[in-house]
Each structure stands twice: as C-alpha cells, then as structure tokens.
Amino acid sequence: MISTSVWTAYCDGASRGNPGPSSYGLVLCDPTGTVAGEISESIGINTNQVAEYEALIRALAELADRGAQHVEIFTDSQFVVYQVTGIYRAKDARMKLLLARVKEHESRFKTVKLVHIARSSHEHNRRADALANQALDRARK
C-alpha cells in the first residue's frame, strides 16, 4: 500500500544586514504532526533571499532523507514561494542556481506544496524563526 501521509516543514531564513551574517531554522513534522526534528545553521555572509532559499533546500533534503513522499512546506518568504511556483521569474544568476537546486530536490517527491504564511501565524514558524536567530547568535561567539 502506498502511503499518502504528508510530512510538513516550517522554514525561515535570516540575515543581519543584507547581505550580512545569515542562517536558517527548520521545524520538521511527521504525518501525525509530531515534531520530528529541528535544525538551525549559520551559512556565512548572504542576503536574506539566499538564506530563505537555503532553508527551503535543507527542508526538502531533510524530508527526503526521512522517506517522505508527500510534503507541505511553509515559509514566510513570499519572494521564494513566488519564484518557485513561477509567479516571479528568477533573473539574478544566484537565484537561478538556487531555484534549480529546489527543483532538483522537488523531483524526489510525489507531491510538494509550498505555502506562503504570515511570519508569526503558526507556532512552528515562530520556532523556525527563533532557530534561525539562535544560529546567528552562535556564529557571533
């Protein structure tokens, strides 16, 4: 029997300066809604848009590693959602490369739904934001 259970991820990128020290935070939830993992990582000097993309890419990689086939990813980055879904066209060379990486990861799943949400609309999104900021704080030490 093929499982149609949906895994979810909440991801957020952060940059203190644009560009500046950057990071991302993720909250991964299994199909029951239980938190299956939290990740935060500093990613050097980048723009906020790059940090948001890197968060999405890491979320897709982590969900694939957990065997997910159907995923729903929530982010407060309208820019990333619009580029990935084709509403905006990626013009900048770096954005084109990041978008290509997203598409490569998306091909590992049967279904991918990317959803733009308000920054503080869900507790897991607030947690992803906190994780991203914790990574920035750790990198400063």
GROMACS elastic network, one bead per residue, 0.5 to 0.9 nm:
[ bonds ]
;  ai    aj funct       b0    kb
    3     6     6  0.87158   500
    3    69     6  0.79605   500
    3    70     6  0.87215   500
    4    69     6  0.74487   500
    4    70     6  0.65163   500
    5    30     6  0.85887   500
    5    31     6  0.54813   500
    5    32     6  0.85066   500
    5    68     6  0.81554   500
    5    69     6  0.79003   500
    5    70     6  0.65637   500
    5    71     6  0.84885   500
    6    30     6  0.74455   500
    6    31     6  0.51208   500
    6    32     6  0.86164   500
    6    68     6  0.73955   500
    6    69     6  0.74859   500
    6    71     6  0.52285   500
    6    72     6  0.68185   500
    6   111     6  0.89736   500
    7    28     6  0.76196   500
    7    29     6  0.59023   500
    7    32     6  0.82819   500
    7    33     6  0.79268   500
    7    63     6  0.73343   500
    7    68     6  0.62680   500
    7    69     6  0.80392   500
    7    70     6  0.63447   500
    7    72     6  0.63575   500
    7    73     6  0.84572   500
    8    27     6  0.83512   500
    8    28     6  0.59691   500
    8    29     6  0.51103   500
    8    30     6  0.65959   500
    8    31     6  0.73071   500
    8    33     6  0.77836   500
    8    63     6  0.82360   500
    8    70     6  0.86957   500
    8    71     6  0.56172   500
    8    73     6  0.55628   500
    8    74     6  0.76591   500
    9    26     6  0.67780   500
    9    27     6  0.55662   500
    9    29     6  0.60371   500
    9    30     6  0.88002   500
    9    56     6  0.88349   500
    9    59     6  0.64520   500
    9    60     6  0.84466   500
    9    63     6  0.80053   500
    9    71     6  0.77846   500
    9    72     6  0.65377   500
    9    74     6  0.61443   500
    9    75     6  0.85588   500
    9   124     6  0.85303   500
    9   125     6  0.89142   500
   10    25     6  0.82409   500
   10    26     6  0.56096   500
   10    27     6  0.51247   500
   10    28     6  0.65520   500
   10    29     6  0.84446   500
   10    56     6  0.87447   500
   10    59     6  0.80056   500
   10    72     6  0.87854   500
   10    73     6  0.58811   500
   10    75     6  0.59972   500
   10    76     6  0.89450   500
   10   124     6  0.62074   500
   10   125     6  0.54156   500
   10   126     6  0.89182   500
   10   127     6  0.85364   500
   10   128     6  0.63408   500
   11    24     6  0.72340   500
   11    25     6  0.57736   500
   11    27     6  0.65602   500
   11    28     6  0.85881   500
   11    52     6  0.76721   500
   11    55     6  0.56504   500
   11    56     6  0.63022   500
   11    58     6  0.88619   500
   11    59     6  0.69837   500
   11    73     6  0.74402   500
   11    74     6  0.63922   500
   11    75     6  0.53596   500
   11    76     6  0.79683   500
   11   124     6  0.87183   500
   11   125     6  0.67601   500
   11   128     6  0.56555   500
   11   129     6  0.76645   500
   11   132     6  0.89132   500
   12    23     6  0.85512   500
   12    24     6  0.55142   500
   12    25     6  0.53702   500
   12    26     6  0.65638   500
   12    51     6  0.78299   500
   12    52     6  0.58758   500
   12    53     6  0.89044   500
   12    55     6  0.60269   500
   12    56     6  0.79551   500
   12    74     6  0.87773   500
   12    75     6  0.61306   500
   12    76     6  0.69047   500
   12    77     6  0.77080   500
   12   119     6  0.89479   500
   12   125     6  0.73088   500
   12   126     6  0.88361   500
   12   128     6  0.55995   500
   12   129     6  0.54982   500
   12   130     6  0.89285   500
   12   131     6  0.84915   500
   12   132     6  0.67010   500
   13    22     6  0.73910   500
   13    23     6  0.57892   500
   13    25     6  0.64870   500
   13    26     6  0.88992   500
   13    48     6  0.64164   500
   13    49     6  0.76331   500
   13    50     6  0.78793   500
   13    53     6  0.75143   500
   13    54     6  0.74130   500
   13    55     6  0.57970   500
   13    56     6  0.86229   500
   13    75     6  0.89248   500
   13    77     6  0.83713   500
   13   128     6  0.84557   500
   13   129     6  0.73460   500
   13   132     6  0.63173   500
   13   133     6  0.88671   500
   14    21     6  0.82721   500
   14    22     6  0.54370   500
   14    23     6  0.53062   500
   14    24     6  0.59017   500
   14    25     6  0.83924   500
   14    47     6  0.83016   500
   14    48     6  0.55929   500
   14    49     6  0.85209   500
   14    51     6  0.59333   500
   14    52     6  0.70820   500
   14   129     6  0.76723   500
   14   132     6  0.60708   500
   14   133     6  0.69360   500
   14   136     6  0.81051   500
   15    18     6  0.63379   500
   15    19     6  0.68239   500
   15    20     6  0.56389   500
   15    21     6  0.55727   500
   15    23     6  0.65604   500
   15    24     6  0.87520   500
   15    45     6  0.80527   500
   15    46     6  0.69196   500
   15    47     6  0.61270   500
   15    49     6  0.86239   500
   15    50     6  0.89809   500
   15    51     6  0.69426   500
   15   132     6  0.89981   500
   15   133     6  0.88342   500
   15   136     6  0.82316   500
   16    19     6  0.74359   500
   16    20     6  0.51684   500
   16    21     6  0.55094   500
   16    22     6  0.64742   500
   16    47     6  0.86450   500
   16    48     6  0.81594   500
   16   136     6  0.81940   500
   17    21     6  0.69551   500
   17    22     6  0.84227   500
   17    45     6  0.89515   500
   17    46     6  0.86140   500
   17    47     6  0.75151   500
   17    48     6  0.81528   500
   18    21     6  0.84776   500
   18    22     6  0.89587   500
   18    45     6  0.87487   500
   18    46     6  0.70403   500
   18    48     6  0.62780   500
   18    49     6  0.89554   500
   19    22     6  0.79895   500
   19    45     6  0.62079   500
   19    48     6  0.70063   500
   20    44     6  0.77537   500
   20    46     6  0.55484   500
   20    47     6  0.64351   500
   20    48     6  0.82896   500
   21    42     6  0.77136   500
   21    43     6  0.74861   500
   21    44     6  0.54262   500
   21    46     6  0.64170   500
   21    47     6  0.83389   500
   21   136     6  0.68814   500
   21   139     6  0.82493   500
   21   140     6  0.87040   500
   22    41     6  0.87180   500
   22    42     6  0.59061   500
   22    43     6  0.54954   500
   22    44     6  0.55743   500
   22    45     6  0.56946   500
   22    46     6  0.56598   500
   22    47     6  0.71424   500
   22    48     6  0.70873   500
   22    50     6  0.85703   500
   22    51     6  0.61434   500
   22   132     6  0.82952   500
   22   133     6  0.88999   500
   22   135     6  0.84658   500
   22   136     6  0.65503   500
   23    40     6  0.72296   500
   23    41     6  0.54730   500
   23    43     6  0.51264   500
   23    44     6  0.73263   500
   23    45     6  0.88776   500
   23    46     6  0.85920   500
   23    48     6  0.87172   500
   23    51     6  0.59442   500
   23    52     6  0.85691   500
   23    54     6  0.84936   500
   23    55     6  0.81290   500
   23   131     6  0.88278   500
   23   132     6  0.54044   500
   23   133     6  0.73160   500
   23   134     6  0.88125   500
   23   135     6  0.61156   500
   23   136     6  0.60215   500
   24    39     6  0.80583   500
   24    40     6  0.56554   500
   24    41     6  0.56659   500
   24    42     6  0.66854   500
   24    43     6  0.77210   500
   24    51     6  0.61189   500
   24    52     6  0.70495   500
   24    54     6  0.72617   500
   24    55     6  0.53312   500
   24   128     6  0.76629   500
   24   129     6  0.76900   500
   24   131     6  0.71169   500
   24   133     6  0.77525   500
   24   135     6  0.73198   500
   24   136     6  0.85595   500
   25    38     6  0.74177   500
   25    39     6  0.55941   500
   25    41     6  0.67397   500
   25    55     6  0.66843   500
   25   127     6  0.79134   500
   25   129     6  0.60944   500
   25   130     6  0.72953   500
   25   133     6  0.78494   500
   25   134     6  0.85594   500
   25   135     6  0.78144   500
   26    37     6  0.79315   500
   26    38     6  0.55359   500
   26    39     6  0.50818   500
   26    40     6  0.64314   500
   26    55     6  0.69525   500
   26    56     6  0.86213   500
   26    58     6  0.82298   500
   26    59     6  0.67216   500
   26   124     6  0.85769   500
   26   125     6  0.82742   500
   26   127     6  0.79818   500
   26   129     6  0.81179   500
   26   131     6  0.71505   500
   26   132     6  0.78546   500
   27    35     6  0.68793   500
   27    36     6  0.77516   500
   27    37     6  0.59736   500
   27    39     6  0.67278   500
   27    59     6  0.84096   500
   27   124     6  0.62743   500
   27   125     6  0.76081   500
   27   127     6  0.71805   500
   27   128     6  0.57750   500
   27   131     6  0.87201   500
   28    33     6  0.89358   500
   28    34     6  0.83975   500
   28    35     6  0.57691   500
   28    36     6  0.54113   500
   28    37     6  0.50847   500
   28    38     6  0.62701   500
   28    39     6  0.84281   500
   28    59     6  0.75726   500
   28    62     6  0.82181   500
   28    63     6  0.76144   500
   28   124     6  0.87652   500
   29    32     6  0.75511   500
   29    33     6  0.52500   500
   29    34     6  0.52610   500
   29    36     6  0.50230   500
   29    37     6  0.70333   500
   30    33     6  0.53752   500
   30    34     6  0.55511   500
   30    35     6  0.64766   500
   30    36     6  0.58040   500
   30    37     6  0.89757   500
   30    68     6  0.86522   500
   31    34     6  0.74170   500
   32    35     6  0.88395   500
   33    36     6  0.85475   500
   35    38     6  0.76522   500
   35   124     6  0.89387   500
   38   127     6  0.88517   500
   38   128     6  0.79127   500
   38   131     6  0.79241   500
   39   128     6  0.82474   500
   39   131     6  0.71373   500
   39   132     6  0.85396   500
   40   128     6  0.80456   500
   40   131     6  0.52974   500
   40   132     6  0.56067   500
   40   133     6  0.84549   500
   40   134     6  0.73728   500
   40   135     6  0.56058   500
   40   136     6  0.89954   500
   41   131     6  0.82502   500
   41   132     6  0.69527   500
   41   134     6  0.86289   500
   41   135     6  0.53133   500
   41   136     6  0.79420   500
   41   139     6  0.89217   500
   42   132     6  0.77489   500
   42   134     6  0.89912   500
   42   135     6  0.52610   500
   42   136     6  0.59545   500
   42   138     6  0.81109   500
   42   139     6  0.64294   500
   43    46     6  0.74723   500
   43    51     6  0.75543   500
   43    54     6  0.85065   500
   43   135     6  0.89595   500
   43   136     6  0.88976   500
   44   139     6  0.86179   500
   46    49     6  0.81329   500
   46    50     6  0.61406   500
   46    51     6  0.66966   500
   47    50     6  0.52804   500
   47    51     6  0.64002   500
   47    52     6  0.87615   500
   48    51     6  0.50039   500
   48    52     6  0.61736   500
   48    53     6  0.86637   500
   49    52     6  0.50778   500
   49    53     6  0.62552   500
   49    54     6  0.86152   500
   49    77     6  0.79751   500
   49    79     6  0.74667   500
   49    80     6  0.72872   500
   49    95     6  0.84012   500
   50    53     6  0.50934   500
   50    54     6  0.60809   500
   50    55     6  0.85526   500
   50    94     6  0.82386   500
   50    95     6  0.75797   500
   50    98     6  0.78082   500
   51    54     6  0.50580   500
   51    55     6  0.61524   500
   51    56     6  0.87391   500
   52    55     6  0.51183   500
   52    56     6  0.64470   500
   52    57     6  0.87845   500
   52    75     6  0.81985   500
   52    76     6  0.87697   500
   52    77     6  0.66560   500
   52    79     6  0.88827   500
   52    80     6  0.69926   500
   53    56     6  0.51211   500
   53    57     6  0.61835   500
   53    58     6  0.86180   500
   53    77     6  0.88195   500
   53    80     6  0.64878   500
   53    95     6  0.84669   500
   53    98     6  0.65548   500
   53    99     6  0.78268   500
   53   102     6  0.80078   500
   54    57     6  0.50202   500
   54    58     6  0.60782   500
   54    59     6  0.84697   500
   54    98     6  0.77420   500
   55    58     6  0.52457   500
   55    59     6  0.61333   500
   55    60     6  0.87125   500
   56    59     6  0.50240   500
   56    60     6  0.62364   500
   56    61     6  0.86513   500
   56    73     6  0.78882   500
   56    74     6  0.89852   500
   56    75     6  0.80687   500
   56    80     6  0.86308   500
   56   102     6  0.74514   500
   57    60     6  0.52075   500
   57    61     6  0.62458   500
   57    62     6  0.86646   500
   57    98     6  0.82417   500
   57   101     6  0.70997   500
   57   102     6  0.56994   500
   57   105     6  0.72082   500
   58    61     6  0.50209   500
   58    62     6  0.60473   500
   58    63     6  0.85033   500
   59    62     6  0.51899   500
   59    63     6  0.61021   500
   59    64     6  0.85544   500
   59    73     6  0.78907   500
   60    63     6  0.52098   500
   60    64     6  0.61431   500
   60    65     6  0.86006   500
   60    71     6  0.83875   500
   60    73     6  0.84103   500
   60   102     6  0.78052   500
   60   105     6  0.61694   500
   60   106     6  0.70557   500
   60   108     6  0.87865   500
   61    64     6  0.51802   500
   61    65     6  0.61747   500
   61    66     6  0.87444   500
   61   105     6  0.67066   500
   62    65     6  0.50268   500
   62    66     6  0.63623   500
   62    67     6  0.88972   500
   63    66     6  0.51007   500
   63    67     6  0.65718   500
   63    68     6  0.55317   500
   63    69     6  0.83884   500
   63    71     6  0.76213   500
   64    67     6  0.51178   500
   64    68     6  0.54115   500
   64    69     6  0.73740   500
   64   105     6  0.82058   500
   64   108     6  0.68680   500
   64   109     6  0.73885   500
   65    68     6  0.75333   500
   68    71     6  0.67435   500
   68   109     6  0.72123   500
   68   110     6  0.89291   500
   69   108     6  0.76873   500
   69   110     6  0.53242   500
   69   111     6  0.67208   500
   69   112     6  0.84877   500
   70   109     6  0.61146   500
   70   110     6  0.57347   500
   70   112     6  0.60856   500
   70   113     6  0.83434   500
   71   109     6  0.75437   500
   71   110     6  0.84248   500
   71   111     6  0.62406   500
   71   113     6  0.62924   500
   71   114     6  0.84489   500
   72   111     6  0.82914   500
   72   112     6  0.58391   500
   72   114     6  0.58939   500
   72   115     6  0.73290   500
   73   112     6  0.76705   500
   73   113     6  0.62404   500
   73   115     6  0.60611   500
   73   116     6  0.86089   500
   74    77     6  0.89226   500
   74   113     6  0.85533   500
   74   114     6  0.61172   500
   74   116     6  0.59559   500
   74   117     6  0.64194   500
   74   125     6  0.76486   500
   75    78     6  0.76765   500
   75    80     6  0.84147   500
   75    81     6  0.77468   500
   75   114     6  0.77429   500
   75   115     6  0.63919   500
   75   116     6  0.52621   500
   75   117     6  0.59013   500
   75   118     6  0.81002   500
   75   119     6  0.78593   500
   75   125     6  0.73943   500
   76    79     6  0.88348   500
   76    80     6  0.88237   500
   76    81     6  0.86069   500
   76   115     6  0.83632   500
   76   116     6  0.54324   500
   76   117     6  0.50211   500
   76   118     6  0.55422   500
   76   119     6  0.50861   500
   76   120     6  0.84702   500
   76   125     6  0.80239   500
   77    80     6  0.54558   500
   77    81     6  0.63926   500
   77    82     6  0.86262   500
   77   116     6  0.64880   500
   77   117     6  0.79347   500
   77   118     6  0.87296   500
   77   119     6  0.84081   500
   78    81     6  0.50810   500
   78    82     6  0.59212   500
   78    83     6  0.84821   500
   78   115     6  0.87867   500
   78   116     6  0.57768   500
   78   117     6  0.81041   500
   79    82     6  0.53003   500
   79    83     6  0.62237   500
   79    84     6  0.86360   500
   79    88     6  0.77718   500
   80    83     6  0.51622   500
   80    84     6  0.60022   500
   80    85     6  0.84125   500
   80    88     6  0.87982   500
   80    99     6  0.86203   500
   80   116     6  0.87849   500
   81    84     6  0.52536   500
   81    85     6  0.59977   500
   81    86     6  0.83772   500
   81    87     6  0.83179   500
   81    88     6  0.87426   500
   81   114     6  0.65060   500
   81   115     6  0.68887   500
   81   116     6  0.62635   500
   82    85     6  0.52553   500
   82    86     6  0.59215   500
   82    88     6  0.51952   500
   82    89     6  0.81662   500
   82   116     6  0.87371   500
   83    86     6  0.50957   500
   83    87     6  0.59665   500
   83    89     6  0.57577   500
   83    90     6  0.61235   500
   83    95     6  0.87894   500
   83    99     6  0.75013   500
   84    87     6  0.77952   500
   84    88     6  0.79314   500
   84    89     6  0.86061   500
   84    90     6  0.86718   500
   84    99     6  0.64687   500
   84   102     6  0.76711   500
   84   103     6  0.79231   500
   84   114     6  0.82821   500
   85    88     6  0.77410   500
   85   114     6  0.79754   500
   86    89     6  0.61374   500
   86    90     6  0.85321   500
   89    96     6  0.88704   500
   90    93     6  0.79067   500
   90    94     6  0.88352   500
   90    95     6  0.57898   500
   90    96     6  0.54439   500
   90    99     6  0.75643   500
   91    94     6  0.86233   500
   91    95     6  0.69769   500
   91    96     6  0.67009   500
   92    95     6  0.52678   500
   92    96     6  0.62419   500
   92    97     6  0.88311   500
   93    96     6  0.50880   500
   93    97     6  0.63915   500
   93    98     6  0.87838   500
   94    97     6  0.51735   500
   94    98     6  0.62747   500
   94    99     6  0.85756   500
   95    98     6  0.50448   500
   95    99     6  0.59577   500
   95   100     6  0.84657   500
   96    99     6  0.50800   500
   96   100     6  0.61235   500
   96   101     6  0.86860   500
   97   100     6  0.50726   500
   97   101     6  0.63287   500
   97   102     6  0.87797   500
   98   101     6  0.50678   500
   98   102     6  0.63510   500
   98   103     6  0.87569   500
   99   102     6  0.50451   500
   99   103     6  0.62615   500
   99   104     6  0.86305   500
  100   103     6  0.50870   500
  100   104     6  0.61603   500
  100   105     6  0.87004   500
  101   104     6  0.50548   500
  101   105     6  0.63033   500
  101   106     6  0.85883   500
  102   105     6  0.51780   500
  102   106     6  0.60475   500
  102   107     6  0.87489   500
  103   107     6  0.63660   500
  104   107     6  0.54544   500
  104   108     6  0.74482   500
  105   108     6  0.56181   500
  105   109     6  0.78731   500
  106   109     6  0.57963   500
  106   110     6  0.84487   500
  106   111     6  0.80712   500
  106   112     6  0.66458   500
  107   110     6  0.75908   500
  107   111     6  0.87548   500
  107   112     6  0.89206   500
  108   111     6  0.89634   500
  109   112     6  0.66535   500
  117   120     6  0.82148   500
  117   121     6  0.66659   500
  117   122     6  0.83662   500
  117   125     6  0.86220   500
  118   121     6  0.51828   500
  118   122     6  0.81854   500
  118   125     6  0.88072   500
  119   122     6  0.79710   500
  119   125     6  0.69155   500
  119   126     6  0.72033   500
  119   129     6  0.84272   500
  120   123     6  0.72295   500
  120   124     6  0.89000   500
  120   125     6  0.63994   500
  120   126     6  0.54880   500
  120   129     6  0.88338   500
  121   124     6  0.88078   500
  121   125     6  0.70914   500
  121   126     6  0.76943   500
  122   125     6  0.52367   500
  122   126     6  0.63596   500
  122   127     6  0.86763   500
  123   126     6  0.50615   500
  123   127     6  0.61649   500
  123   128     6  0.86976   500
  124   128     6  0.61535   500
  124   129     6  0.86164   500
  125   129     6  0.62726   500
  125   130     6  0.86233   500
  126   129     6  0.51070   500
  126   130     6  0.62607   500
  126   131     6  0.86960   500
  127   131     6  0.61169   500
  127   132     6  0.86210   500
  128   131     6  0.50322   500
  128   132     6  0.62404   500
  128   133     6  0.87011   500
  129   132     6  0.51601   500
  129   133     6  0.63506   500
  129   134     6  0.86727   500
  130   133     6  0.51165   500
  130   134     6  0.61128   500
  130   135     6  0.87020   500
  131   135     6  0.62911   500
  131   136     6  0.87416   500
  132   135     6  0.52257   500
  132   136     6  0.64984   500
  132   137     6  0.88337   500
  133   136     6  0.50047   500
  133   137     6  0.62040   500
  133   138     6  0.86554   500
  134   138     6  0.61577   500
  134   139     6  0.85941   500
  135   138     6  0.51096   500
  135   139     6  0.61926   500
  135   140     6  0.88041   500
  136   139     6  0.51215   500
  136   140     6  0.64642   500
  137   140     6  0.53005   500
  137   141     6  0.69741   500
  138   141     6  0.55491   500
